[in-house]
């Protein structure tokens, strides 16, 4: 399983990365959350077809675009993405 936070490198993207790491930890998933920022992050966002950032991607698919500080909502997005496997 692969969880990534993709973005430009702005404060919002970094914040989503930190909150996502917290959500993964609280879910007791032994998965590293990868942060892909800058040109690489923006390229990946475009490849996935997202129209906004940041993007939370699970197993190479968009789980969420935009930002929410709600750990519970992020957990729900991760759980839903995992169920699609």
N, C-alpha and C positions, 0 to 999 in steps of 0.2 A: 504494500500500500504506500502511496505517495501523497503527501499533503504539501501544497505550495501556496505561498502568498506572493502574488505577482503585483508589481507596481513600479512607479517611477523613482521611488526612494524618498518620497515626501514623508512628513510626520504622520499623516493619516495611514499610509501604507505600513510604516513601522509599528504604529499602534495596533493595526489589525494583526500583524505578525505576533506581537506580544500577547494579545488576547487569544489568538488561535493556539499558541503554545500552552497557555493556561487551560484552555478548553480541552486540548488533547491530554494534558496531564490529569485533569479532573476526571476525564473519561477512562483513565488508566490504560490508554493505548500506548504501546511501546513503539511509537513512530516519531521520527524526526520531522519537524516542520521546516521546510526549506523556504528561504526568503530570496526571491529573484527580483532584483531591482535594476533601475537604470535602463540602458538600451536593451539588455537581455530580457528584462521584465516586460518592457513595452512590446518587444518583438513577440514574446510568448502570448501576451494579451491579444495582440492582433491575430496570431495564428489560431487562437481559440475562438475568435469571432466576437469577443466582448467589446462593448461600446463604451465602457467606463472602467475606471479603476478605483481602488484596488480590486483584485480578483482573488478569491479563495478557490483553488482547484484541488480536487481529490481524484487521484488516479488519472490525471490528464484531462479531466472534464470540469467545467465550471460548476461550482457548488453555490457560489454567491458572488455578486458584483456589488461594489459600493462598500460602505463601512457601517458597522454597528458596534457600539461598545458593549453589547449585551452578550455575555459569555453563553448564556442559555440558548440564545438564537443561533450562535455559531455551532454549538454542540448539536443542535437539531439539524443544521445544514450538513454537518459532517456525517451524522447518523443516517440521514436520508441518502446521501451519496454512497455510503457504504452498503446500504441495502440494495442499491442498483447493481452491485457487482455481478 
